[in-house]
Amino acid sequence: MFSRRKKCILAMLMAVSSNLLFSYELTFRLTPGVMLPFLSKGQNFAPVGFNGFFSTGVNVRPHLNVGLDFGFFILPKDNSDQLPEGAAKNVSVVPVGAHVEGVWYPMSRMEMNAGLSLGVGMAMNGRLTDYSPWARGYIGGAFRINPAWSLGLEASVFTYQAYNVFGQPGIAGPSLSASVQFKLDTEKLTGKVNASITQDESVFPLMSKLYKENPFGTIYIENNESAEIHNVKVYFRTENFTASDLFCGEVGLIPKRGTAEIPLVADFNERIMMFTESGDIPGEIVVEYELLSQKRTAVESVVVSVYNRNQVRWMDANVLAAYISSSAQEVLELSKYLVGIGRNELRSGLNRNLQFAMYLFEGIRLLGIECKPDNATPYSTSHVDYDVLDYIQYPYQTLLYKTGDVDDCGILFMNMLAAAGIDTGFIPLDEDFIVMIDLKMDESKISTAFDGSDRIIVMDGQVMIPVSMSTLREGFVNSWYNAVTEIMEAADSEADVTYYSLTDAWTSYSPATVSSGSAAAGEKPLEAPLVASVETDMSRYITTEFGPQIAAVQTQLATNGISVDLLNKLALLYVRAGMYSSAIPVYERSAAMGSVSAMNNLGNIATVQRRFEDAKLWYERALQLEPNNKTALKGLNRVLGQLEE
């Protein structure tokens, strides 16, 4: 009786041997042919002899076969007709050995093999018997009738050493043989191709367009057909969430029982954005292939896991651009409304982008939107921890909920700016989210709109102002100045201060259009409070940026006395600040002193204010002093055209 331990060991050995035995393909090959023994030494043979081998083997690898060889050789002697009766007229050899063989399939029905055999043979010459080593190298090709049977030809070179191991061979020469091969599977195959997938991570609907060229997992193709398969092409599709059967990749050949890996990509459509909760998508892997020149198709069902549409990782901050879409109806309607009010109140002397940004910012603030940390995934930790899945709102959600973390509010503001045609971007600081506004101003013109450059940011020739989202409720100017302070402090402490351009980010992350389907119930701030809020911002801006310059010129006038140059300089500062009521009397005083430039500027102001008769008079006065003055001539022609309409 076996002990329990011995029984366990025996069971393990049986399991291993069973796995080895029933997991491979066995081959049986018969190769009868003729041999030309002209390389033999020590014995003269007839030009042609006869030989054959019976080989058995197992494919231990897709292209590697090892096994045993049993052969025979009958080589007539060249003087057999002269030998006495009873003398041996042939030399016979019976080789036994083993082979190592490579196998490959250049075409579906073509099999090629090449190998080396070694062993010991017994040579018989009448009553003389010799045992010596032999070697054989061979190459062959066969036509495959079906996966089991093949017919072909084989060429080989055989050498039998005869009484020595390394000396001259006693029998040697090339052979040409026919071959008949039969293959037997030790494990029953399913007769099909199987496919499965693994995902690197669940699909982010936000980045669905990226998956058309960037894999989100791997497809595994397993060949359980009765032979190797060729020209394997793999596609992925779903019934409702992909726009097409997307080609994932191809493999020239997959051996029987072999596997191949293909990148998993998908052509997701807009329906993927319906995932408001994490879930699964039923999909299909389509495998097209050839089995012995016959085209076949296998379809395997798979399941793809998907995150909800708001989730993202901060591995690349540029991904935030995908939340911002120029076709989001709620944002477009609101931006159009706010910019329309701003256009009616526009001050021609001030930067247009700055003024429109004020109206957009104050419009968001007056809607009651507040920046509050997300308790589940706060911005301060989520944007620096790549392992955390952050939940970020789309702009319409922030408008609807009236609240959001600083990045949510920043995305909404950037979307409003982009909808108004203003280039923007962002700087994610440790505790705040900074939105950048491109003023589209030449760097050399900074002094015309700002008292120095302390409160602006210049990067690669772009003149921008930053706005802090954490101080949204404090108004535009406070948020602007607070952002400047935060950026300077972060730079001084060597913290990360990286600027991400929305335009550049869009080249990598296409906008994902997510909308409620309507214009957010039409909720908009009232015009009068909006204009009043922006006027407050404008007054603070003018006081801060133009006040010191105006005061400096006024001091010069008081110290040095009245002059045309100083008067025109002061009036120009008033014009740049949009303070026409203050500029007009200063220009009138300069014009009274004979300044043609002041007269032209008074004409320009009157034209902007649509006082065309007054403008006409000022241009005519300028031309009386300088008949060829180009500014006055151009202005007068423009005004006369307006008066004729």
C-alpha positions, 0 to 999 in steps of 0.5 A, a space after each residue: 500500500 502506498 503511504 499518503 505522502 507517496 500518493 500525493 507525489 504520484 498524483 503530482 507526477 501524473 498531473 505533470 506528465 499528463 500536462 506534458 503529454 496532452 499539450 503538444 502536437 506529435 509528428 510522424 514522418 516517412 521519407 523514402 528516397 535515393 542516396 548518391 554515396 559519392 562522398 564515401 571513403 574506403 568503399 566503392 558504391 554504385 552511383 545510386 542507393 536507397 534509403 528511408 527514415 521514419 521520424 517521430 517528434 513533438 513540437 515543444 515550441 511553435 517552431 521547434 520539433 524534437 524526436 527520434 529517427 529510425 532509418 535504413 540504407 541499402 547501398 549496392 557495391 559498384 562491382 557487385 556483378 563481379 563478386 562471387 556467388 554468396 558474397 554480399 553485394 550491398 552494404 546496409 546501414 540501420 541508423 537510430 538517433 534523435 533530431 532537432 528541427 526548426 519548422 516554419 510556414 511561409 504560406 498557409 499550405 506550405 510547411 518548411 523544415 530544417 534539422 540535424 539528426 545524430 545517432 549511432 548506426 549499425 553497418 552490415 557488409 555480409 558477415 561484417 558488422 560495424 557500429 559507428 556514429 552518424 549525422 544527417 542534415 536536412 531541409 524539406 518542404 511540404 504541401 499541406 492537404 489538411 491540418 493533419 496530412 502533408 506531402 512533400 520533398 526532402 533533401 539531406 546529407 548523410 554521413 556514417 563514420 565507419 570505424 571512427 568518430 572524427 575521421 573520413 566517413 565510410 559512407 556519405 552523400 546527399 539524398 533526395 526523398 519524398 515525405 509523408 507526414 501525419 500530425 496528431 494533437 495530444 490535446 483536443 482543440 476547440 477548433 476556433 480562435 479565442 480573444 480576451 482583453 485586459 485594460 490598463 485602466 477603465 476608460 475615461 469618457 472625457 478622453 474618448 477621442 484619444 483612444 482611437 490612436 492611444 491603446 487603453 489595454 491589450 487584446 490577447 488572441 489565442 489560436 485553438 484552431 487545428 493549425 497555425 493561422 495567417 494574416 490575422 487582423 483584429 478589430 474592436 466594436 460595440 453596438 452603441 458606443 463606437 462609431 466604427 469597427 476600428 482596426 486594432 492591429 494584425 499579425 502575420 502568423 500565430 502558431 497552433 496553441 500560440 497567442 498574440 498581443 494586439 493593442 486595444 483601441 476604439 473609435 468611441 462615439 458621443 454616447 460614451 459621454 452618457 456615463 454619469 456613473 462608472 459602468 461596463 460596455 459590452 463589446 466585441 473583438 472581431 478576428 479575421 484570419 486564414 486557415 490553410 488559405 481559407 478565410 475565417 472570422 471569429 467574434 468574441 464578446 468582451 466587457 470594457 469598464 468605463 469611469 463616469 464622465 467627470 473623472 480624470 487623473 492629473 497626470 497631465 494637466 493639459 487634460 483639463 482642456 477636454 472639459 472646455 468646448 466651444 459648442 456648449 450651448 449654456 456657455 455660448 449663450 451666457 458669454 454672448 449675452 455678457 459680451 454684448 453688454 460689454 460691447 455697448 459699454 466699451 471704452 475705446 481707449 482701453 484694452 478690449 480683451 481686458 474689458 470683456 474679461 471683466 464682464 465675463 468674470 463679474 457676470 459669473 460672480 453675479 450669478 451667485 457662483 461660489 468656489 468651495 473645496 470638493 470634500 470628496 476630491 479637493 483640488 488641493 490634494 487631487 491635482 498633485 496626487 496622480 493616484 487619486 481620481 478627481 471629479 471635475 465638473 463640466 461648465 454647465 454643471 457649475 452654472 447649474 450647481 452654483 458652486 464648484 472647486 477652484 478648478 471647476 470655476 476656472 474651467 467655466 471662466 476659461 470656457 466663457 473666455 474661449 467662447 468670446 474669442 479670447 485666448 486663455 490658459 491656466 496655472 495650477 498652484 498648490 492652493 489656487 487655480 489661476 486663469 490667464 487672460 491674453 490681452 493680445 497686446 504688443 509687449 512694447 505697448 505695455 506702458 500705454 495700459 499699465 503703470 509698469 509690469 508688476 501686475 502683468 505676466 509676459 511669456 513668450 511675447 504674450 501679455 497676460 493678466 492672471 486671475 485667481 479663482 479662490 477670490 471669485 466673490 471679491 471681484 475681478 480686480 481683487 482676484 487679479 491682484 491676488 493672483 499676481 501675489 500668489 504667482 510671485 510667492 510660488 516662484 520665490 519659493 521655487 514651487 511649480 508655476 507651469 502655464 498651460 495654454 488652452 489652445 496648445 492643450 486642445 491639440 492633445 485633448 479634444 473637447 468633450 461636448 457635454 451639455 444639458 441640452 438647453 441654455 441653462 434655463 436662460 438665467 442671466 445677471 441683470 444688465 444694470 448691476 453688471 455694468 455697475 460692477 464692471 464700472 467699479 472694477 474699471 475705476 480701480 484699474 484706472 486709478 491704479 494703473 493710470 493714476 500715478 502717471 496722471 499725477 506725475 504729469 500734473 506735478 510737472 505742469 504745476 512745477 514747469 508751467 503750462 505747455 502744449 506737450 504736457 497738456 497733450 500728454 495729460 489728455 492722452 493719459 485720460 483718453 487711454 483710461 477712457 476718461 473722455 470727460 477729463 481729456 476734452 477740456 485739457 485738449 481744448 486748452 492745448 488747441 487754444 494754444 495752436 496745437 493741431 494734434 490736440 484739434 485732431 484728437 478732439 475730432 477723434 473723441 467727437 467721432 467716437 462719441 458720434 458728435 459728427 458736427 463737432 468732429 467736422 469743426 475740429 478737423 477743419 480747424 486743424 486743416 486751416 493751420 496745416 492744409 496737408 495734415 493727413 490725420 485731419 484729412 482722413 478724419 474729415 472724410 470719414 466724418 463727412 461720410 457719416 453726415 451724408 448717411 
